[in-house]
Amino acid sequence: YLQMPRLLASGEVTVGVGFTTDLPASAKRRTLRSTPIVLLRGDDVPGDLSLDDFCERPHALVSFAGGTVGFVDEALRRIGRERRVVLAVPQFNSLGALLEDTDLVAAVPEYAADILTANGRLRSQPLPIHLDPFPVHMVWTTAKDHDPGECWLRARIGVLLSDGSSPSARSPCS
């Protein structure tokens, strides 16, 4: 998501999917879905982790920019708490092997947790802190707004990735 504004502005990409914040004036955005953030873990401790346990555990963080502070840290700070991030990785798919049979935990979007828990070696639980669900956006350049091929592509992306709750995700050419 950090590269998306630059890639759209330069024309290197004409459509993208992800969480986006700042976009160039020549771009449009539609929300495809909102996804809750859940806690991913690979230990065998029964039950859900409490907020105290969550803060005490070492954390892995998915960071496309390589930083060790994220939106979870901001939410914890608001309630006077903090966590200990010991590892940052650039992609969700690397978390499986890192968390398995360890006390490391990671806060991830539910769709990523669904994939990573499919093999049965990891599990997810609700976060012990409230976070609003994160939007997943489709973004595109206005220069391609009415291009038939681009409209078709955005429509397919909407069908595949939309949860159906966002009416704007169903009309990709307006």
Rosetta constraint file for C-alpha pairs under 8 A:
AtomPair CA 1 CA 5 HARMONIC 7.90 0.50
AtomPair CA 1 CA 18 HARMONIC 6.13 0.50
AtomPair CA 1 CA 19 HARMONIC 5.98 0.50
AtomPair CA 1 CA 20 HARMONIC 5.64 0.50
AtomPair CA 1 CA 64 HARMONIC 7.90 0.50
AtomPair CA 2 CA 20 HARMONIC 7.80 0.50
AtomPair CA 2 CA 64 HARMONIC 7.43 0.50
AtomPair CA 2 CA 65 HARMONIC 7.51 0.50
AtomPair CA 3 CA 7 HARMONIC 6.07 0.50
AtomPair CA 4 CA 8 HARMONIC 6.02 0.50
AtomPair CA 4 CA 16 HARMONIC 7.23 0.50
AtomPair CA 4 CA 20 HARMONIC 7.53 0.50
AtomPair CA 4 CA 23 HARMONIC 7.67 0.50
AtomPair CA 5 CA 9 HARMONIC 6.06 0.50
AtomPair CA 5 CA 22 HARMONIC 6.80 0.50
AtomPair CA 5 CA 23 HARMONIC 4.91 0.50
AtomPair CA 5 CA 24 HARMONIC 5.87 0.50
AtomPair CA 6 CA 10 HARMONIC 6.05 0.50
AtomPair CA 6 CA 24 HARMONIC 7.92 0.50
AtomPair CA 7 CA 11 HARMONIC 6.07 0.50
AtomPair CA 7 CA 12 HARMONIC 5.09 0.50
AtomPair CA 7 CA 13 HARMONIC 5.58 0.50
AtomPair CA 8 CA 12 HARMONIC 6.30 0.50
AtomPair CA 8 CA 13 HARMONIC 5.44 0.50
AtomPair CA 8 CA 14 HARMONIC 6.02 0.50
AtomPair CA 8 CA 15 HARMONIC 7.56 0.50
AtomPair CA 8 CA 24 HARMONIC 7.44 0.50
AtomPair CA 8 CA 27 HARMONIC 7.10 0.50
AtomPair CA 8 CA 140 HARMONIC 7.04 0.50
AtomPair CA 8 CA 141 HARMONIC 6.23 0.50
AtomPair CA 9 CA 24 HARMONIC 6.14 0.50
AtomPair CA 9 CA 26 HARMONIC 7.01 0.50
AtomPair CA 9 CA 27 HARMONIC 7.86 0.50
AtomPair CA 9 CA 141 HARMONIC 7.78 0.50
AtomPair CA 11 CA 141 HARMONIC 7.87 0.50
AtomPair CA 14 CA 140 HARMONIC 5.27 0.50
AtomPair CA 14 CA 141 HARMONIC 5.45 0.50
AtomPair CA 14 CA 144 HARMONIC 7.09 0.50
AtomPair CA 15 CA 138 HARMONIC 7.03 0.50
AtomPair CA 15 CA 139 HARMONIC 5.50 0.50
AtomPair CA 15 CA 140 HARMONIC 4.18 0.50
AtomPair CA 15 CA 141 HARMONIC 6.81 0.50
AtomPair CA 15 CA 154 HARMONIC 7.60 0.50
AtomPair CA 16 CA 138 HARMONIC 5.65 0.50
AtomPair CA 16 CA 139 HARMONIC 5.24 0.50
AtomPair CA 16 CA 140 HARMONIC 6.41 0.50
AtomPair CA 17 CA 136 HARMONIC 6.97 0.50
AtomPair CA 17 CA 137 HARMONIC 5.55 0.50
AtomPair CA 17 CA 138 HARMONIC 4.48 0.50
AtomPair CA 17 CA 139 HARMONIC 6.34 0.50
AtomPair CA 18 CA 136 HARMONIC 5.15 0.50
AtomPair CA 18 CA 137 HARMONIC 5.22 0.50
AtomPair CA 18 CA 138 HARMONIC 6.61 0.50
AtomPair CA 19 CA 134 HARMONIC 7.52 0.50
AtomPair CA 19 CA 135 HARMONIC 6.21 0.50
AtomPair CA 19 CA 136 HARMONIC 5.05 0.50
AtomPair CA 19 CA 137 HARMONIC 5.61 0.50
AtomPair CA 20 CA 136 HARMONIC 7.87 0.50
AtomPair CA 20 CA 137 HARMONIC 6.57 0.50
AtomPair CA 23 CA 27 HARMONIC 6.34 0.50
AtomPair CA 26 CA 141 HARMONIC 5.69 0.50
AtomPair CA 26 CA 142 HARMONIC 5.42 0.50
AtomPair CA 26 CA 143 HARMONIC 7.40 0.50
AtomPair CA 27 CA 139 HARMONIC 6.65 0.50
AtomPair CA 27 CA 140 HARMONIC 5.41 0.50
AtomPair CA 27 CA 141 HARMONIC 4.35 0.50
AtomPair CA 27 CA 142 HARMONIC 5.34 0.50
AtomPair CA 28 CA 139 HARMONIC 5.46 0.50
AtomPair CA 28 CA 140 HARMONIC 5.43 0.50
AtomPair CA 28 CA 141 HARMONIC 6.28 0.50
AtomPair CA 28 CA 142 HARMONIC 6.37 0.50
AtomPair CA 29 CA 137 HARMONIC 6.34 0.50
AtomPair CA 29 CA 138 HARMONIC 5.67 0.50
AtomPair CA 29 CA 139 HARMONIC 4.36 0.50
AtomPair CA 29 CA 140 HARMONIC 6.71 0.50
AtomPair CA 30 CA 137 HARMONIC 5.46 0.50
AtomPair CA 30 CA 138 HARMONIC 5.27 0.50
AtomPair CA 30 CA 139 HARMONIC 6.45 0.50
AtomPair CA 30 CA 168 HARMONIC 6.39 0.50
AtomPair CA 30 CA 169 HARMONIC 6.03 0.50
AtomPair CA 31 CA 135 HARMONIC 6.28 0.50
AtomPair CA 31 CA 136 HARMONIC 5.83 0.50
AtomPair CA 31 CA 137 HARMONIC 4.41 0.50
AtomPair CA 31 CA 138 HARMONIC 6.34 0.50
AtomPair CA 31 CA 166 HARMONIC 6.72 0.50
AtomPair CA 31 CA 168 HARMONIC 7.17 0.50
AtomPair CA 31 CA 169 HARMONIC 6.23 0.50
AtomPair CA 32 CA 135 HARMONIC 7.38 0.50
AtomPair CA 32 CA 136 HARMONIC 5.64 0.50
AtomPair CA 32 CA 137 HARMONIC 5.49 0.50
AtomPair CA 32 CA 138 HARMONIC 6.54 0.50
AtomPair CA 32 CA 158 HARMONIC 6.53 0.50
AtomPair CA 32 CA 161 HARMONIC 6.49 0.50
AtomPair CA 32 CA 162 HARMONIC 4.59 0.50
AtomPair CA 32 CA 163 HARMONIC 6.84 0.50
AtomPair CA 32 CA 164 HARMONIC 7.88 0.50
AtomPair CA 32 CA 166 HARMONIC 6.29 0.50
AtomPair CA 32 CA 168 HARMONIC 7.88 0.50
AtomPair CA 32 CA 169 HARMONIC 5.20 0.50
AtomPair CA 33 CA 135 HARMONIC 5.78 0.50
AtomPair CA 33 CA 136 HARMONIC 5.38 0.50
AtomPair CA 33 CA 137 HARMONIC 7.37 0.50
AtomPair CA 33 CA 161 HARMONIC 7.52 0.50
AtomPair CA 33 CA 162 HARMONIC 5.48 0.50
AtomPair CA 33 CA 163 HARMONIC 5.47 0.50
AtomPair CA 33 CA 164 HARMONIC 7.59 0.50
AtomPair CA 33 CA 165 HARMONIC 6.98 0.50
AtomPair CA 33 CA 166 HARMONIC 6.63 0.50
AtomPair CA 34 CA 133 HARMONIC 5.56 0.50
AtomPair CA 34 CA 134 HARMONIC 5.24 0.50
AtomPair CA 34 CA 135 HARMONIC 4.19 0.50
AtomPair CA 34 CA 136 HARMONIC 5.92 0.50
AtomPair CA 35 CA 109 HARMONIC 6.13 0.50
AtomPair CA 35 CA 110 HARMONIC 6.17 0.50
AtomPair CA 35 CA 111 HARMONIC 7.22 0.50
AtomPair CA 35 CA 133 HARMONIC 4.97 0.50
AtomPair CA 35 CA 134 HARMONIC 5.22 0.50
AtomPair CA 35 CA 135 HARMONIC 6.29 0.50
AtomPair CA 35 CA 136 HARMONIC 7.34 0.50
AtomPair CA 36 CA 109 HARMONIC 5.86 0.50
AtomPair CA 36 CA 110 HARMONIC 5.63 0.50
AtomPair CA 36 CA 131 HARMONIC 7.72 0.50
AtomPair CA 36 CA 132 HARMONIC 7.01 0.50
AtomPair CA 36 CA 133 HARMONIC 4.23 0.50
AtomPair CA 36 CA 134 HARMONIC 6.27 0.50
AtomPair CA 37 CA 107 HARMONIC 6.29 0.50
AtomPair CA 37 CA 108 HARMONIC 5.33 0.50
AtomPair CA 37 CA 109 HARMONIC 4.36 0.50
AtomPair CA 37 CA 110 HARMONIC 5.58 0.50
AtomPair CA 37 CA 126 HARMONIC 7.63 0.50
AtomPair CA 37 CA 127 HARMONIC 7.05 0.50
AtomPair CA 37 CA 131 HARMONIC 7.09 0.50
AtomPair CA 37 CA 133 HARMONIC 6.39 0.50
AtomPair CA 37 CA 134 HARMONIC 7.33 0.50
AtomPair CA 38 CA 107 HARMONIC 5.54 0.50
AtomPair CA 38 CA 108 HARMONIC 5.57 0.50
AtomPair CA 38 CA 109 HARMONIC 6.10 0.50
AtomPair CA 38 CA 110 HARMONIC 5.72 0.50
AtomPair CA 38 CA 113 HARMONIC 7.35 0.50
AtomPair CA 38 CA 124 HARMONIC 6.40 0.50
AtomPair CA 38 CA 125 HARMONIC 5.89 0.50
AtomPair CA 38 CA 126 HARMONIC 4.93 0.50
AtomPair CA 38 CA 127 HARMONIC 5.17 0.50
AtomPair CA 39 CA 105 HARMONIC 6.77 0.50
AtomPair CA 39 CA 106 HARMONIC 5.72 0.50
AtomPair CA 39 CA 107 HARMONIC 4.59 0.50
AtomPair CA 39 CA 108 HARMONIC 6.38 0.50
AtomPair CA 39 CA 124 HARMONIC 5.33 0.50
AtomPair CA 39 CA 125 HARMONIC 5.24 0.50
AtomPair CA 39 CA 126 HARMONIC 5.90 0.50
AtomPair CA 39 CA 127 HARMONIC 5.27 0.50
AtomPair CA 40 CA 105 HARMONIC 5.70 0.50
AtomPair CA 40 CA 106 HARMONIC 5.16 0.50
AtomPair CA 40 CA 107 HARMONIC 6.10 0.50
AtomPair CA 40 CA 108 HARMONIC 6.80 0.50
AtomPair CA 40 CA 113 HARMONIC 6.45 0.50
AtomPair CA 40 CA 122 HARMONIC 6.91 0.50
AtomPair CA 40 CA 123 HARMONIC 5.85 0.50
AtomPair CA 40 CA 124 HARMONIC 4.47 0.50
AtomPair CA 40 CA 125 HARMONIC 6.75 0.50
AtomPair CA 41 CA 99 HARMONIC 6.19 0.50
AtomPair CA 41 CA 100 HARMONIC 7.39 0.50
AtomPair CA 41 CA 103 HARMONIC 7.40 0.50
AtomPair CA 41 CA 104 HARMONIC 6.71 0.50
AtomPair CA 41 CA 105 HARMONIC 4.87 0.50
AtomPair CA 41 CA 106 HARMONIC 6.74 0.50
AtomPair CA 41 CA 122 HARMONIC 5.66 0.50
AtomPair CA 41 CA 123 HARMONIC 5.55 0.50
AtomPair CA 41 CA 124 HARMONIC 6.12 0.50
AtomPair CA 42 CA 99 HARMONIC 5.11 0.50
AtomPair CA 42 CA 100 HARMONIC 4.32 0.50
AtomPair CA 42 CA 101 HARMONIC 5.23 0.50
AtomPair CA 42 CA 102 HARMONIC 5.99 0.50
AtomPair CA 42 CA 103 HARMONIC 6.97 0.50
AtomPair CA 42 CA 104 HARMONIC 7.39 0.50
AtomPair CA 42 CA 105 HARMONIC 7.43 0.50
AtomPair CA 42 CA 121 HARMONIC 6.41 0.50
AtomPair CA 42 CA 122 HARMONIC 4.49 0.50
AtomPair CA 42 CA 123 HARMONIC 6.34 0.50
AtomPair CA 43 CA 99 HARMONIC 7.82 0.50
AtomPair CA 43 CA 100 HARMONIC 6.81 0.50
AtomPair CA 43 CA 101 HARMONIC 5.15 0.50
AtomPair CA 43 CA 102 HARMONIC 5.53 0.50
AtomPair CA 43 CA 103 HARMONIC 5.70 0.50
AtomPair CA 43 CA 122 HARMONIC 7.62 0.50
AtomPair CA 44 CA 101 HARMONIC 7.53 0.50
AtomPair CA 48 CA 125 HARMONIC 6.35 0.50
AtomPair CA 48 CA 126 HARMONIC 7.86 0.50
AtomPair CA 49 CA 53 HARMONIC 5.59 0.50
AtomPair CA 49 CA 54 HARMONIC 5.91 0.50
AtomPair CA 49 CA 128 HARMONIC 7.05 0.50
AtomPair CA 50 CA 54 HARMONIC 6.00 0.50
AtomPair CA 50 CA 128 HARMONIC 5.95 0.50
AtomPair CA 51 CA 55 HARMONIC 6.15 0.50
AtomPair CA 51 CA 128 HARMONIC 5.09 0.50
AtomPair CA 51 CA 129 HARMONIC 6.85 0.50
AtomPair CA 52 CA 56 HARMONIC 6.22 0.50
AtomPair CA 53 CA 57 HARMONIC 6.13 0.50
AtomPair CA 54 CA 83 HARMONIC 7.42 0.50
AtomPair CA 54 CA 128 HARMONIC 7.23 0.50
AtomPair CA 55 CA 81 HARMONIC 7.47 0.50
AtomPair CA 55 CA 82 HARMONIC 6.14 0.50
AtomPair CA 55 CA 83 HARMONIC 4.46 0.50
AtomPair CA 55 CA 84 HARMONIC 6.88 0.50
AtomPair CA 56 CA 83 HARMONIC 6.59 0.50
AtomPair CA 56 CA 84 HARMONIC 7.04 0.50
AtomPair CA 57 CA 83 HARMONIC 7.51 0.50
AtomPair CA 57 CA 84 HARMONIC 6.96 0.50
AtomPair CA 57 CA 103 HARMONIC 6.59 0.50
AtomPair CA 57 CA 104 HARMONIC 6.39 0.50
AtomPair CA 57 CA 105 HARMONIC 6.93 0.50
AtomPair CA 58 CA 83 HARMONIC 7.55 0.50
AtomPair CA 58 CA 84 HARMONIC 5.36 0.50
AtomPair CA 58 CA 85 HARMONIC 5.91 0.50
AtomPair CA 58 CA 86 HARMONIC 6.01 0.50
AtomPair CA 58 CA 103 HARMONIC 6.92 0.50
AtomPair CA 58 CA 104 HARMONIC 5.07 0.50
AtomPair CA 58 CA 105 HARMONIC 6.52 0.50
AtomPair CA 59 CA 83 HARMONIC 7.33 0.50
AtomPair CA 59 CA 84 HARMONIC 5.91 0.50
AtomPair CA 59 CA 85 HARMONIC 4.47 0.50
AtomPair CA 59 CA 86 HARMONIC 5.79 0.50
AtomPair CA 59 CA 87 HARMONIC 6.73 0.50
AtomPair CA 59 CA 104 HARMONIC 5.35 0.50
AtomPair CA 59 CA 105 HARMONIC 4.94 0.50
AtomPair CA 59 CA 106 HARMONIC 5.57 0.50
AtomPair CA 60 CA 85 HARMONIC 5.85 0.50
AtomPair CA 60 CA 86 HARMONIC 6.15 0.50
AtomPair CA 60 CA 87 HARMONIC 4.72 0.50
AtomPair CA 60 CA 88 HARMONIC 5.67 0.50
AtomPair CA 60 CA 89 HARMONIC 7.34 0.50
AtomPair CA 60 CA 95 HARMONIC 7.78 0.50
AtomPair CA 60 CA 104 HARMONIC 6.53 0.50
AtomPair CA 60 CA 105 HARMONIC 6.10 0.50
AtomPair CA 60 CA 106 HARMONIC 5.10 0.50
AtomPair CA 61 CA 68 HARMONIC 6.66 0.50
AtomPair CA 61 CA 70 HARMONIC 7.87 0.50
AtomPair CA 61 CA 85 HARMONIC 6.75 0.50
AtomPair CA 61 CA 87 HARMONIC 6.23 0.50
AtomPair CA 61 CA 88 HARMONIC 4.69 0.50
AtomPair CA 61 CA 89 HARMONIC 6.25 0.50
AtomPair CA 61 CA 106 HARMONIC 6.05 0.50
AtomPair CA 61 CA 107 HARMONIC 7.23 0.50
AtomPair CA 62 CA 88 HARMONIC 5.66 0.50
AtomPair CA 62 CA 89 HARMONIC 4.95 0.50
AtomPair CA 62 CA 90 HARMONIC 5.51 0.50
AtomPair CA 62 CA 91 HARMONIC 5.91 0.50
AtomPair CA 62 CA 92 HARMONIC 6.29 0.50
AtomPair CA 62 CA 108 HARMONIC 7.92 0.50
AtomPair CA 63 CA 67 HARMONIC 5.90 0.50
AtomPair CA 63 CA 68 HARMONIC 7.17 0.50
AtomPair CA 63 CA 70 HARMONIC 7.96 0.50
AtomPair CA 63 CA 88 HARMONIC 5.94 0.50
AtomPair CA 63 CA 89 HARMONIC 5.88 0.50
AtomPair CA 63 CA 90 HARMONIC 5.17 0.50
AtomPair CA 63 CA 91 HARMONIC 7.38 0.50
AtomPair CA 64 CA 89 HARMONIC 7.51 0.50
AtomPair CA 64 CA 90 HARMONIC 4.74 0.50
AtomPair CA 64 CA 91 HARMONIC 7.12 0.50
AtomPair CA 65 CA 90 HARMONIC 7.40 0.50
AtomPair CA 66 CA 88 HARMONIC 6.18 0.50
AtomPair CA 66 CA 89 HARMONIC 7.02 0.50
AtomPair CA 66 CA 90 HARMONIC 6.77 0.50
AtomPair CA 67 CA 88 HARMONIC 6.88 0.50
AtomPair CA 68 CA 85 HARMONIC 6.22 0.50
AtomPair CA 68 CA 86 HARMONIC 7.92 0.50
AtomPair CA 68 CA 87 HARMONIC 7.42 0.50
AtomPair CA 68 CA 88 HARMONIC 6.09 0.50
AtomPair CA 69 CA 73 HARMONIC 6.06 0.50
AtomPair CA 69 CA 85 HARMONIC 7.75 0.50
AtomPair CA 70 CA 74 HARMONIC 6.66 0.50
AtomPair CA 71 CA 75 HARMONIC 6.35 0.50
AtomPair CA 72 CA 76 HARMONIC 6.17 0.50
AtomPair CA 72 CA 107 HARMONIC 7.65 0.50
AtomPair CA 72 CA 131 HARMONIC 7.73 0.50
AtomPair CA 73 CA 77 HARMONIC 6.05 0.50
AtomPair CA 73 CA 82 HARMONIC 6.35 0.50
AtomPair CA 73 CA 83 HARMONIC 6.91 0.50
AtomPair CA 74 CA 78 HARMONIC 6.45 0.50
AtomPair CA 75 CA 79 HARMONIC 6.99 0.50
AtomPair CA 75 CA 129 HARMONIC 7.84 0.50
AtomPair CA 75 CA 130 HARMONIC 7.94 0.50
AtomPair CA 75 CA 131 HARMONIC 7.23 0.50
AtomPair CA 76 CA 80 HARMONIC 6.30 0.50
AtomPair CA 76 CA 81 HARMONIC 4.85 0.50
AtomPair CA 76 CA 82 HARMONIC 5.49 0.50
AtomPair CA 76 CA 83 HARMONIC 7.68 0.50
AtomPair CA 76 CA 129 HARMONIC 7.65 0.50
AtomPair CA 77 CA 81 HARMONIC 5.27 0.50
AtomPair CA 77 CA 82 HARMONIC 6.12 0.50
AtomPair CA 89 CA 94 HARMONIC 7.17 0.50
AtomPair CA 89 CA 95 HARMONIC 7.77 0.50
AtomPair CA 91 CA 95 HARMONIC 7.69 0.50
AtomPair CA 92 CA 108 HARMONIC 7.86 0.50
AtomPair CA 92 CA 112 HARMONIC 6.84 0.50
AtomPair CA 93 CA 116 HARMONIC 7.31 0.50
AtomPair CA 94 CA 98 HARMONIC 6.77 0.50
AtomPair CA 95 CA 99 HARMONIC 5.94 0.50
AtomPair CA 95 CA 106 HARMONIC 7.96 0.50
AtomPair CA 95 CA 116 HARMONIC 7.93 0.50
AtomPair CA 96 CA 100 HARMONIC 6.12 0.50
AtomPair CA 96 CA 116 HARMONIC 6.11 0.50
AtomPair CA 96 CA 122 HARMONIC 7.15 0.50
AtomPair CA 98 CA 102 HARMONIC 7.74 0.50
AtomPair CA 98 CA 104 HARMONIC 7.81 0.50
AtomPair CA 99 CA 103 HARMONIC 7.21 0.50
AtomPair CA 99 CA 104 HARMONIC 5.48 0.50
AtomPair CA 99 CA 105 HARMONIC 6.57 0.50
AtomPair CA 99 CA 122 HARMONIC 7.56 0.50
AtomPair CA 100 CA 121 HARMONIC 6.40 0.50
AtomPair CA 100 CA 122 HARMONIC 6.32 0.50
AtomPair CA 107 CA 127 HARMONIC 7.48 0.50
AtomPair CA 108 CA 112 HARMONIC 6.43 0.50
AtomPair CA 108 CA 113 HARMONIC 6.42 0.50
AtomPair CA 109 CA 113 HARMONIC 6.45 0.50
AtomPair CA 109 CA 134 HARMONIC 7.76 0.50
AtomPair CA 110 CA 114 HARMONIC 6.09 0.50
AtomPair CA 111 CA 115 HARMONIC 6.67 0.50
AtomPair CA 112 CA 116 HARMONIC 6.19 0.50
AtomPair CA 113 CA 117 HARMONIC 5.84 0.50
AtomPair CA 113 CA 123 HARMONIC 7.79 0.50
AtomPair CA 113 CA 124 HARMONIC 6.54 0.50
AtomPair CA 114 CA 118 HARMONIC 6.30 0.50
AtomPair CA 116 CA 122 HARMONIC 6.86 0.50
AtomPair CA 117 CA 121 HARMONIC 6.50 0.50
AtomPair CA 117 CA 122 HARMONIC 4.85 0.50
AtomPair CA 117 CA 123 HARMONIC 5.39 0.50
AtomPair CA 117 CA 124 HARMONIC 7.23 0.50
AtomPair CA 118 CA 122 HARMONIC 7.94 0.50
AtomPair CA 138 CA 154 HARMONIC 7.94 0.50
AtomPair CA 140 CA 144 HARMONIC 7.43 0.50
AtomPair CA 140 CA 145 HARMONIC 7.44 0.50
AtomPair CA 141 CA 145 HARMONIC 6.57 0.50
AtomPair CA 144 CA 150 HARMONIC 6.43 0.50
AtomPair CA 145 CA 150 HARMONIC 7.33 0.50
AtomPair CA 145 CA 151 HARMONIC 7.18 0.50
AtomPair CA 145 CA 173 HARMONIC 6.14 0.50
AtomPair CA 145 CA 174 HARMONIC 7.30 0.50
AtomPair CA 146 CA 150 HARMONIC 7.33 0.50
AtomPair CA 146 CA 151 HARMONIC 6.37 0.50
AtomPair CA 146 CA 173 HARMONIC 5.83 0.50
AtomPair CA 146 CA 174 HARMONIC 7.63 0.50
AtomPair CA 147 CA 151 HARMONIC 5.99 0.50
AtomPair CA 148 CA 152 HARMONIC 6.14 0.50
AtomPair CA 149 CA 153 HARMONIC 6.24 0.50
AtomPair CA 150 CA 154 HARMONIC 6.09 0.50
AtomPair CA 151 CA 155 HARMONIC 6.07 0.50
AtomPair CA 151 CA 172 HARMONIC 6.04 0.50
AtomPair CA 151 CA 173 HARMONIC 5.45 0.50
AtomPair CA 152 CA 156 HARMONIC 6.27 0.50
AtomPair CA 153 CA 157 HARMONIC 6.20 0.50
AtomPair CA 154 CA 158 HARMONIC 6.05 0.50
AtomPair CA 154 CA 172 HARMONIC 5.57 0.50
AtomPair CA 154 CA 173 HARMONIC 7.88 0.50
AtomPair CA 155 CA 159 HARMONIC 6.25 0.50
AtomPair CA 155 CA 170 HARMONIC 6.98 0.50
AtomPair CA 155 CA 171 HARMONIC 7.22 0.50
AtomPair CA 155 CA 172 HARMONIC 5.57 0.50
AtomPair CA 156 CA 160 HARMONIC 6.15 0.50
AtomPair CA 157 CA 161 HARMONIC 5.85 0.50
AtomPair CA 157 CA 162 HARMONIC 7.74 0.50
AtomPair CA 158 CA 162 HARMONIC 5.15 0.50
AtomPair CA 158 CA 169 HARMONIC 5.66 0.50
AtomPair CA 158 CA 170 HARMONIC 6.20 0.50
AtomPair CA 158 CA 172 HARMONIC 7.55 0.50
AtomPair CA 159 CA 170 HARMONIC 7.49 0.50
AtomPair CA 162 CA 166 HARMONIC 7.48 0.50
AtomPair CA 162 CA 169 HARMONIC 6.57 0.50
AtomPair CA 164 CA 169 HARMONIC 7.65 0.50
AtomPair CA 164 CA 170 HARMONIC 7.87 0.50
AtomPair CA 166 CA 170 HARMONIC 7.48 0.50
AtomPair CA 167 CA 171 HARMONIC 7.48 0.50
AtomPair CA 168 CA 172 HARMONIC 7.50 0.50
